[in-house]
Structure formats: C-alpha cells, structure tokens
Amino acid sequence: MLTIHKLTKTLGGRTLLREAEMSINWGERVALVGPNGAGKSTLFRMILGEDSPDEGTIERDEYSITGYLPQEAGEPTDETVLEIAMGITPEMIGILRTMREHESTGDLSHPDFAHAQDQFTALNGYQLEPKAKKILHGLGFKTTDFNKPAREYSGGWVMRAHLAQLLVMEPDLLMLDEPTNHLDLISLLWLQRYLLNYSGALLMISHDRDFMDSIIETVIEIDPDAAKLNSYTGNYSSYLDQRESRYDQQVQAYRNQQKEIEHVQEFIDRFRQVGSKASQVQSRIKSLEKLDRIEKPRTPRKPFKFNFPQPPRSNQKVIELSKVGQAYGDKRIYKDLDLTIERNDRIVLVGPNGAGKSTLIKILAGQIAIDAGLGDHIGDQLGRNRRAWAGFPVLPGIAEIRENRCDPLGRGAAQCITDDEQFHEVVVGWRAGGLQDKDILATYVLVNFDDNFTV
C-alpha cells in the first residue's frame, strides 16, 4: 500500500536519505527507528505530502485512507472532546448541538429536533458516537468530559482526543508519531491491546521499547551514516539482535575482502617489473579497479552510560511534608498529604494524568506555595547547592558547555549524551525535540553537578 523508491532528501546541508527503499503492505505493523535528528519526522512529512523528496518517488494506493497523529496538537478550539473524537464536520457539529439543545429542554417533538435526528442518522452518527465514547473511555476520559470544550484541557488530553479520532476513523494506514508521550500506564496498556487487533497498517515512531515489542512485526531503521533505510522482520528486540548479527557479518565480509585485496596487491607489487608476469599483473590491476569494495562497517550505536557527579552529603531527612493541602480552584489535588524523603531514596511517581504528579514535583522544588500544611527543607531552604531541579528551560541560542566533565574518553558530557559532533555549533531551537531534551540533560549534569536532591 506504500512504496518508496530511490528517495533522496537533503535538509540543512545534510543528506538524511540517499536512494532509500521502503515498502509497507496492507495490515503490516511497522516501527520507524533511528537516532534523534536522523529524519524520522521528515520522512513522515514526505509520506503525507507535506514535504517533497529531492529525488525518488513515494507511491500510495490511490484508494487507501491515511490517518496521522503528530507529536503535538494545535491550539484547541471550542469543539468538545466528543466532537473531536468523532471527527465530525461542522455540519454534523450543528446537528448535534441542535439535538442536545432540544434534549436538554425536553422539547423532542419540535420539527427542528426531528430534522436534526434524521440528518444524524443519515450521517451514521448513531454508530459513530458510541464507538467514539468507548475509545475515549479507553484513553482515560470520563463520561462527564465528553461534552466539555477541548480548550479546558491540557495539550496531552487534547492529543488523546485526536488519537481517539484516528481510532474511530480506522484509516488503512495509521501513522503515529510518539503516540505514548501523553499516556499514563493504564491508557498505554489499553492502546497496546487495541492496536494488536487493529486491521489496518500501522507506521509508528516510538522510543517505548516494550510498547514496540508487543505490537510491531517489522522494524525499518534510518541509518544516518549510510543515509539508508534498513528493514528487519520481527519486533524491536529482534531488530537489535539482527542488527548486531548483520554487523558481525559485514565486518567479516570486509575483513575477507581486505585480505584478498592485500594478497592481489602484494602480487602486483612483487611482479610489476617482471616482463613475463606483465599480463597477469595487468589482469589483477583491472580486477582491483572493477572490484565492488565493501565499506568499512560502522559500529552500531549503543546506549551511552554516565553517572551524575558525587554531590555533597545531605542531611538524613531531605524533605518532609506534613498535612499538606493543595487545590486549583474548586479542584482538590491533595488533602492531608504526608511525605518524607531521606538521603539515598530513589522514588518514582505514578498515577493517571491529572492526579497531581507535576504539582507534587513543583511543591518539592519550591516552585509553588502550598495551600495548607507544613513543608520542611523545600526550595530555597535546600541551600544554594542543595536545590531541587524540576525542569530546565530550553536553551535560547548556541549551547555553551565546557568539555571538562565527561567520560574517560575525554569528550564533553553534552557531546557524550547527544552523540553529536556538531553540538557546540548548533542553535538548540533548531534541533529535533529529542535532541533538545538531551541538550538540557547534558546542561544540567554540568551546571548542577553539586546538587544532592534532584526531581
């Protein structure tokens, strides 16, 4: 249903893809993987027709329908959550609102209600609405959320509504760019089960290994060194094993060829001046000239490991909250919350979106004042070198990070984490989102190397 042939794309003076080949069959579940900045989102845009390749073709089945979920949604409008999920036209929105107005007043005998009901039936609305509600429930929405304007919700919840719209639509090719970014664990597991039974083809960008392992049957890797697309059959874990095996085979083939070249070259050098061997020498020279040489394989990228520098020793009790209360307007987030964090604790916060995880993080970091209760050792009370860290601003310009704290190889920590030789020459705002996150982490490691409480 999708075929890419000899595709070449250059962006910002860098060749992302060179004569790349790729195909997706009906019903196939595919993950597109590669390091941040390799061109995954750019390839998505070309498939969608939002960008054009420099050379090559992208062919889609003319009768297929494609649905796409970007990483971030646009600004929400006055549409309700249910209206977004149903993916309805402005015409159907007007029909629905007419029906609800008459239902709220109990005036079901009015001609306008009857006319709207007939139109709703003709547009298959009675089948669409229950399906949309079921999917919204699976993605974490409550029944009371359905008719609220989307602008009342955070970007993450709006993204869920748009994801629901795609699942209701059931396109032949479903393209998802980081679909798990805004999902809590329960919603993620629901989506995982749903996609396992999805009848259409799936093309997904994700960094969630477990999610890909459970769903994906084909992995297509963007190799930034060769600017090629490599296809592997199996899930993500299988891809890692196959990539390692392929690398070993390429190394062996390269070494064997190099030995053969050395052997031939040795013969040429030895008998070049011997007249009786002239024809044999010329034959071997021509064979080397015609030889399709194997490029030296590059070692596959492996996870970079680093440690936070050893900070000054803190008190045994680092944070203590007692009977803390917190609310946003009428919405009560915490009541009588007690929490103690001690030295060497390693804690993870879990819970559904909107449960108050970020609020607690900001309380611990001293970024918001508590409404009630007591908090000891919070915010500025941690001291200049004992402050909590609850996020770092995106760097506004050239990343200026000294290469003086890093691994034994001597590379700067920022470059180690980002694996980017051009790190110090790139304006952070121009980099892919994943690379910006790495830049921020690298900056934190260097700037806040003596903090002893990090959130």
C-alpha positions in Angstrom: 0.0 0.0 0.0 3.0 2.3 0.4 6.2 2.1 -1.7 9.3 4.4 -1.5 11.8 4.1 -4.4 15.2 5.7 -4.6 14.3 8.5 -2.3 16.9 11.2 -1.6 16.4 14.0 0.9 18.8 16.7 2.0 18.0 19.1 4.8 20.2 21.9 6.1 23.1 20.8 4.0 22.9 17.2 5.4 21.8 14.2 3.5 19.2 12.4 5.5 18.4 9.7 2.9 20.1 8.6 -0.3 18.3 6.4 -2.8 16.3 4.8 0.1 13.9 2.0 -0.4 10.9 1.0 1.7 7.5 -0.7 1.4 4.6 -1.3 3.7 1.9 -4.0 3.0 -1.7 -3.9 3.9 -2.2 -4.7 7.6 1.5 -4.6 8.4 2.7 -3.1 11.7 5.9 -1.2 11.2 8.2 0.9 13.6 10.4 3.5 12.1 13.5 3.9 14.3 16.7 5.8 14.3 18.6 8.3 16.5 17.0 11.7 17.2 17.6 14.0 14.2 18.0 11.1 11.7 14.9 12.2 9.7 12.0 10.1 11.0 9.6 13.0 11.2 10.9 14.4 7.9 10.1 11.0 6.3 6.6 11.1 7.8 6.0 14.6 6.3 7.1 13.4 2.9 4.8 10.4 3.1 1.9 12.7 4.0 2.8 15.1 1.1 3.7 17.9 3.4 7.3 17.9 2.2 8.9 16.7 -1.1 11.9 14.4 -1.7 14.8 15.8 -3.7 14.7 12.7 -5.8 12.8 9.4 -6.0 9.1 8.6 -5.6 6.6 7.8 -2.9 3.6 5.8 -4.1 0.5 5.1 -2.1 -2.5 3.0 -3.0 -5.0 5.5 -4.6 -7.9 4.0 -2.7 -6.2 3.9 0.8 -7.0 6.4 3.6 -4.2 7.7 5.7 -4.5 9.0 9.3 -1.7 10.8 11.1 -1.1 11.7 14.8 1.6 14.3 15.2 3.7 14.7 18.4 1.8 17.9 19.3 -1.7 19.1 18.6 -2.5 22.6 17.5 -4.4 25.1 19.7 -7.7 23.6 20.8 -11.0 25.3 19.7 -14.5 25.3 21.0 -15.0 21.7 19.8 -15.9 19.3 22.6 -13.8 16.3 23.4 -16.5 14.0 21.8 -16.8 16.1 18.7 -13.0 15.8 18.1 -13.1 12.1 18.7 -16.0 11.6 16.3 -14.0 13.6 13.7 -17.2 15.2 12.6 -17.7 18.0 10.1 -19.0 21.5 11.0 -22.3 20.4 9.5 -22.6 17.5 12.0 -21.5 19.7 14.9 -24.5 21.9 14.2 -26.8 18.9 14.0 -25.5 17.5 17.3 -25.9 20.8 19.1 -29.5 21.2 17.8 -30.3 17.8 19.2 -28.7 18.5 22.6 -30.5 21.8 23.0 -33.9 20.2 22.5 -32.9 17.2 24.6 -31.9 19.5 27.5 -35.3 21.3 27.3 -37.3 18.1 26.8 -38.8 19.5 23.6 -38.4 16.3 21.5 -41.5 17.0 19.4 -40.1 20.1 17.7 -39.6 19.8 13.9 -36.0 21.0 14.2 -35.2 18.1 16.5 -36.8 15.6 14.2 -35.0 17.0 11.2 -31.6 17.0 13.0 -32.2 13.4 14.1 -32.9 12.3 10.5 -29.7 14.0 9.4 -27.7 12.4 12.2 -29.0 9.0 11.2 -28.1 9.6 7.5 -24.5 10.5 8.5 -24.1 7.3 10.5 -23.9 9.3 13.7 -25.6 6.7 15.9 -22.9 4.2 15.2 -20.1 6.7 15.4 -21.0 8.2 18.8 -20.9 5.0 20.9 -17.7 3.9 19.2 -16.1 7.3 20.0 -17.2 7.2 23.6 -15.8 3.6 24.1 -12.4 4.7 22.7 -12.4 7.9 24.8 -13.1 5.8 27.9 -10.2 3.5 27.0 -7.9 6.5 26.7 -8.8 7.8 30.2 -11.7 10.2 29.7 -14.7 10.2 31.9 -18.3 10.4 30.7 -18.5 13.9 32.2 -15.6 15.0 30.0 -17.3 14.3 26.7 -19.2 17.5 26.2 -16.6 19.9 27.6 -14.7 22.2 25.3 -11.2 20.9 24.4 -9.7 24.2 25.3 -10.4 23.4 29.0 -7.8 20.5 28.8 -4.1 20.3 28.7 -2.3 19.6 25.4 -1.8 15.9 26.5 -5.5 15.4 26.9 -6.3 17.1 23.6 -3.8 14.7 21.9 -5.7 11.8 23.4 -8.9 13.1 21.8 -7.2 13.4 18.4 -5.8 9.9 18.9 -9.4 8.7 19.6 -10.5 10.4 16.3 -8.0 8.3 14.3 -9.0 5.1 16.0 -12.7 5.9 15.3 -11.8 6.7 11.7 -9.9 3.4 11.2 -7.7 4.6 8.3 -6.0 2.0 6.1 -2.6 3.4 7.1 -2.3 4.7 10.7 0.8 6.9 11.2 1.6 7.7 14.8 4.5 9.9 15.9 5.3 9.2 19.6 1.8 8.1 20.5 2.6 7.1 24.1 4.1 10.5 25.1 0.9 11.8 26.7 -0.5 8.5 28.0 -0.4 7.2 31.6 0.3 3.5 32.1 -3.4 2.4 32.1 -4.2 4.2 28.9 -1.0 3.0 27.3 -1.8 -0.7 28.0 -5.3 -0.1 26.6 -3.9 1.4 23.4 -1.4 -1.5 23.2 -4.3 -4.1 23.3 -6.3 -2.1 20.8 -3.6 -1.8 18.2 -2.9 -5.5 18.4 -6.4 -6.1 16.9 -6.2 -3.1 14.5 -7.0 -4.3 11.0 -5.2 -1.5 9.1 -1.5 -1.0 8.5 0.5 0.8 11.2 3.6 3.0 10.8 4.9 4.3 14.2 7.7 6.3 15.6 8.3 5.5 19.3 11.0 5.3 21.9 9.0 2.9 24.1 10.7 -0.4 23.6 8.1 -2.5 25.5 5.3 -0.9 23.5 7.0 -1.7 20.2 7.9 -5.2 21.3 4.3 -6.1 21.9 2.9 -4.6 18.6 5.5 -4.3 15.9 6.3 -7.1 13.3 8.7 -5.1 11.1 11.3 -2.5 12.0 12.7 0.0 9.5 15.8 1.7 10.6 17.1 5.0 9.4 20.9 4.6 9.2 22.3 8.1 9.5 25.8 7.1 8.5 24.7 5.4 5.2 21.6 7.6 4.8 19.7 4.4 4.0 16.6 2.6 5.2 17.2 -0.9 6.6 14.3 -3.3 7.1 14.2 -6.1 9.7 11.5 -8.7 10.3 10.4 -9.0 13.9 9.8 -6.8 16.9 12.2 -4.3 18.4 14.2 -6.7 20.5 14.6 -9.0 17.4 15.8 -6.0 15.4 18.6 -5.3 17.9 19.8 -8.9 17.7 19.6 -8.9 13.9 21.4 -5.6 13.6 24.2 -7.0 15.8 24.4 -10.2 13.7 24.3 -8.2 10.4 27.2 -6.0 11.7 29.3 -9.1 12.5 28.6 -10.5 9.0 29.6 -7.1 7.4 32.8 -7.0 9.5 33.7 -10.5 8.4 33.0 -9.8 4.8 35.0 -6.6 4.9 38.0 -8.3 6.5 37.9 -11.2 4.0 37.8 -8.7 1.1 40.7 -6.7 2.6 42.8 -9.9 2.9 42.0 -10.7 -0.8 42.9 -7.1 -1.8 46.2 -7.3 0.1 47.0 -10.6 -1.5 46.4 -9.3 -5.0 48.2 -6.0 -4.3 51.2 -8.0 -3.0 51.3 -10.0 -6.3 51.1 -6.7 -8.3 53.9 -5.0 -6.3 56.1 -8.1 -6.4 55.9 -8.8 -10.2 55.2 -5.3 -11.6 58.7 -5.1 -13.1 58.8 -8.7 -14.3 58.2 -8.9 -18.0 57.0 -12.5 -18.0 54.3 -11.6 -15.5 53.1 -8.4 -17.2 49.8 -9.8 -18.4 49.0 -11.4 -15.0 49.8 -8.1 -13.3 47.6 -6.1 -15.6 44.8 -8.6 -15.2 45.0 -8.2 -11.4 45.1 -4.4 -11.6 42.0 -4.4 -13.7 40.3 -6.8 -11.3 41.0 -4.4 -8.4 39.7 -1.5 -10.4 36.4 -3.3 -11.1 36.1 -4.7 -7.6 32.9 -3.6 -5.7 34.6 -2.6 -2.5 32.9 -3.1 0.8 32.9 0.0 3.0 34.2 -0.5 6.5 31.2 -1.1 8.7 30.4 1.4 11.4 29.8 0.1 14.9 26.1 0.1 15.8 25.1 2.8 18.3 24.9 1.6 21.8 23.3 3.2 24.9 25.6 5.8 26.5 26.1 5.3 30.2 27.0 8.2 32.5 26.9 9.0 36.2 25.8 12.1 38.0 28.8 13.6 39.8 29.0 12.8 43.5 27.3 15.7 45.4 27.9 17.0 48.9 26.4 14.9 51.6 22.9 16.0 52.7 21.0 15.6 56.0 19.4 12.2 56.6 16.0 13.8 56.2 15.8 15.7 53.0 12.1 16.6 52.6 9.2 16.3 54.9 5.6 17.2 54.1 3.0 17.2 56.8 -0.8 17.5 56.3 -0.2 19.3 53.0 -3.3 20.5 51.1 -3.3 21.8 47.5 -6.1 22.8 45.2 -6.7 24.6 41.9 -9.9 26.5 42.3 -12.6 24.0 43.4 -10.5 21.0 42.4 -8.8 19.4 45.4 -5.5 17.8 44.4 -4.1 16.9 47.9 -5.6 16.8 51.3 -3.5 15.9 54.5 -0.6 14.7 52.4 2.3 13.3 54.4 5.6 12.5 52.7 9.2 12.0 53.9 12.2 11.7 51.6 15.5 10.6 53.1 19.1 10.5 51.8 19.7 7.9 49.1 16.0 7.4 48.4 15.1 6.6 44.7 11.4 7.4 44.1 9.1 7.3 41.1 5.7 9.0 41.0 3.0 7.1 39.1 -0.7 7.8 38.5 -3.2 8.9 35.8 -2.9 12.2 34.1 -4.3 15.0 36.2 -3.7 13.1 39.5 -1.2 15.7 40.7 2.2 14.3 39.9 3.6 17.5 38.4 2.0 19.5 41.2 3.9 17.4 43.8 7.1 17.8 41.9 6.7 21.6 41.9 5.9 21.6 45.6 9.1 19.6 46.3 11.1 22.0 44.2 9.6 25.0 45.9 8.1 26.4 42.7 4.6 26.7 44.1 3.5 27.6 47.6 1.4 25.0 49.5 -2.2 26.0 50.4 -2.1 24.2 53.8 0.2 22.1 56.0 3.9 22.2 56.5 6.9 21.6 54.3 10.4 21.4 55.6 13.6 21.8 53.5 11.7 23.0 50.4 13.0 25.2 47.6 15.4 27.9 48.8 15.7 26.2 52.2 17.7 23.5 50.5 20.6 25.9 50.2 22.5 27.2 47.1 24.0 23.8 46.3 21.1 21.7 47.6 18.3 22.9 45.4 15.7 20.7 43.7 15.6 20.6 39.9 12.2 20.3 38.3 12.9 21.1 34.7 15.4 23.2 32.7 14.5 25.9 30.2 15.1 25.2 26.5 18.4 26.9 25.7 17.8 30.1 23.6 20.9 30.1 21.5 24.2 28.4 20.9 24.8 25.7 23.5 27.9 26.8 25.5 29.0 23.9 27.5 32.6 23.3 28.6 34.2 19.9 27.8 35.7 19.5 31.2 33.5 16.8 32.9 32.9 13.7 30.9 33.7 10.1 30.4 37.3 8.6 30.3 37.4 9.2 26.5 37.6 13.0 27.2 34.6 14.0 25.2 32.3 16.7 26.6 29.4 15.4 28.6 27.0 17.2 26.3 28.5 15.6 23.3 28.6 12.2 25.0 24.9 12.3 25.8 23.8 13.7 22.5 26.4 11.8 20.4 26.6 14.9 18.2 29.9 16.1 16.9 28.3 19.5 16.0 26.7 20.0 19.4 28.6 23.2 20.2 27.8 24.8 16.8 24.0 24.2 16.7 21.3 26.6 17.9 19.3 24.4 20.2 15.9 25.7 19.0 16.7 24.3 15.5 17.3 20.8 16.7 14.8 17.9 16.9 12.8 17.7 20.1 14.6 14.6 21.3 18.0 16.2 20.8 16.9 19.3 22.7 16.0 17.1 25.7 19.4 15.6 25.6 21.0 19.0 25.4 19.0 20.0 28.5 20.1 16.9 30.4 23.7 17.5 29.5 23.5 21.1 30.6 22.0 20.0 33.9 24.8 17.5 34.6 27.4 20.2 34.1 25.7 23.2 35.7 24.2 21.4 38.7 26.9 18.9 39.4 26.9 19.6 43.1 23.1 19.3 43.7 22.2 16.5 46.1 18.4 16.4 45.6 17.1 16.1 42.0 13.4 15.8 40.9 
